[in-house]
Amino acid sequence: MYVRGPLGFTPIGVGTEQARHRSSDSYVSMSLLLPLRRSLRPHAYYPKLRSVLGESPVAGTYSGFWKMEELWDEHEQWSCVDQAGQFGLFTPIRYVSWRYVGPPMGQALLSEDEIKLLPQVFARAGLDPKFEPSSQQVASALANFSIFLRTRTRRLIEAPADDLARQALLSAVSQELSEWDGEVVGEAEENSFATGTLRLCARVDRSAGRIRLTLRCKSASLAPDEDLTFRPASGSVSFIPDSLICYEDDGGQGWSTPLEHSNGVPFDPAMADWLEGFEVVDSFQGFKAILPRGPIRVLTSAEDLGFSGYLEAGRIREDRSFLLLVHLNVATGVQAWGIACCEGWAELSLAGLPSGWKAFAGSRVLDDGPVKMIFPVLGLPRKSKMNIVGGFKNWKE
C-alpha cells in the first residue's frame, strides 16, 4: 500500500499491523496498480495498468516509465531512513529480469490476507526468526496451508526451484518471518496467543553409549511475567499425565529451562511421538508451544548459548558439528548422503532414543545438493544473517 509522504504517495512495506492501519485514510492499494496479475509475461502488464487508469488496454510502456527505478530506491530511503520506520519498512523486491516492470510486480507477491495468515504458518511449522529456514522449508510450510492461499501463490510454490518468481516469494515470506514477534492473532482478541517452539536438547556420552534428552521452549515473544504451566492442547496425552512446568532461563535470549513435571522430575521427550509432534498450552498466560512433526531432528552445539551438549537448531549450520536423530523410515537415505557428502560422519549406538530412531554425527557438510530437496532440514543456508543478541525492542504505538 502507499502512504502520503514528501515524495507523493509512498509505498509502505509489509510491517506491523499498526503501520498498515495508521495510513488507512491515505493509501492506494497496490492491487489497483496490479490487477489480476495472472500472467507474469511482460507484455501483459501495461495493458492492465492502462485499463485501471481508464485508458485503452494497449501494449507499450509510458514515456519516462524507466524513471520508476529511481523512485523505488527513494521510497526505501524515505521509509527506512528519513522516517526511521515510523510507517513500516519498505524494501523493494526485484524478482524478474524485466528492469522496470519487475519491481512493482514484486511488491504484490503476497496479498494482505496471506500476510495475516503467515503467523499461523510459522507457528504450525515451528519456524523461528532466529533460525532462518531453507527455501524448501518455507515452501513446505506454505504448502501445508495451500487451501488458504491464492491460486497464483500455490503455483509459485510448486514452480521449479530456480524460478525467479518463486525465489522472490519465498524470500518475502522469510523476511516476514524475521520480523515476526511470535504472536498469532485470532479473529477475536481472546483467541490470540503467543507461541514458542519446543526444541530437543541432548547430552551424549559416547563411551557409555547413552543420550540424555530434555526439552526447552524457544520463543520470539517477550517472556511472560510468570512461569509457564503447560497442559496438552487437545485432550489427554499419555506421556503427559500432569502438567509441564518451565521458567525463563537465566541466560535469556528467549529460552526456557528444561520442561519438568509438577514433581520436579525432568520431562523425557523420548516418550513423545516426534513424527507427529504435539502441542502444549498455558491458557492462563495465553501461550502455546509446539514440537513440530518430522522424521529428522537436527541438533548443533549449544555452547555459544551457555548450554552444554546439543540443541535442536532446525537446520544444519556450516560452521559447526551436528547431531542428527533420524527415524528408520528415512535413515537409509540419510546414511547414504552422510557417507558421501559429510566429513566426520558416524552412526552412534545410543540408549535413550525413542523406539525406531537412529543417531548420526558429523563435523561438516561438504555438499547438500543431493539431499536438500528431499529433506529440506538438511539444506545449508545460502546467505548470512545478522542477529542482535540482548538489548531491548522499541515498539512504536
Buried (B, 14 or more C-beta within 10 A) or exposed (E): BBBBBEEEBBBBBBBBEEBBEBBEEEBEEBBEBBEEBEEBEBEBBBBBBBBBEEEEEEEEBBEEEEEBBEBBEBBBEBBBEEBEBEBBBBBBBBBBEBEBBBBBBBBBBBBEEBBEBBBBBBBBBBBBBBBBBBBBBBBBBBEEBEEBBEEBBBBBBEBEEEBBBBBBBBBBBBBBBEBBBBBBEEEEEEEEBBBBBBBBBBBBEEEEEBBBBBBBBBBBBBBBEEEBBBBBBEEEBEEBEEBBBBEBBEEEEBBBBBBBBEEEEBBBBBEBEBEEBBBBBBEEBBBBBBBBBBBBBBBBBBEEBEBEBBBBBBBBBEEEBBBBBBBEEBBEBBBEBBEEBBEEBEBBEBEBBBEBBBBBBBEBBEEBEEBBEEBBBBBBBEEEEEEEEEEEEEEEE
